[in-house]
């Protein structure tokens, strides 16, 4: 299998595994068409609608959903528990009692993660790796997930459980994730600002990935004909920027997943992504990151 297809396949798999992947002064900071790796690697169309992304630096209190100090402390603790819990079945039982602190959101993340593991196990059987650390981490995740899928009826059962609850709207992280998925934000930078305020890397990645194509076209100044490869590169750019901005609590697990799926075993996820992509794709990826970073900086 060639490197380029591998990175796009793995990126898609990790997007599932991960659930359970600014104003710059002066025109010189913009990528110019004459030497623009984005323009050179895509088919572009002139803009005809005059649309642009507002440079608003304010995020409304409602959109950002800034919690009280007590709720913020509770949310940060629940977030830490989600990433470190040795028993996700027990974690979900506790999290479901704390919707205002993101309990429904993190319960959903836990079920998504655990439902993906059997698929990962099957994928690794096709080309098993001898890397002890990666295999040990997979066993650890299987232990963390023991019983949780059966207990809650899988992700569908959990979703039905949450939908039946009158307090489901109290979870700000679940609400934000749904608004991002349903493309409810008219201003992409407000979406990014709300994700930044959540302090959850996965939500920032989600915001950058969903609104990334619109942001890139606006900041670049021209339309792009998006093929599947370019969409995958937007996803990689979003993931890398989210890690750089809010950290990566899943770094060890993500590295282990890369190792299991590709045989590329290193703790540096960016290094793996850069290695698997070809030179032209790396240039495009870096250009996408620069254009997304402009909006990210304006949203802070």
Secondary structure, 3 states (H helix, E strand, C coil): CCHHHHHHHHHHHHHHHHHCCCCCCCHHHCCCHHHCHHHHHCEEECCCCCCCCCCCCCCCHHHHCCCCHHHHHHHHHHHHHHHHCCCHHHHHHHHCCCHHHCHHHHHHHHHHHHHHHHHHHHHHHHCCCCCHHHHHHHHHHHHHCCCHHHHHCHHHHHHHHHHCCCCHHHCHHHHHHHHHHCCCCCCHHHHHHHHHHHCCHHHHHHHHHHHHHHHHHHHHCCEEECCHHHHHHHHHHHHHHHHHHHCCCCHHHHHHHHHHHHCCCCCCHHHHHHHHCCHHHHHHHHHHHHHHHHHHHHHC
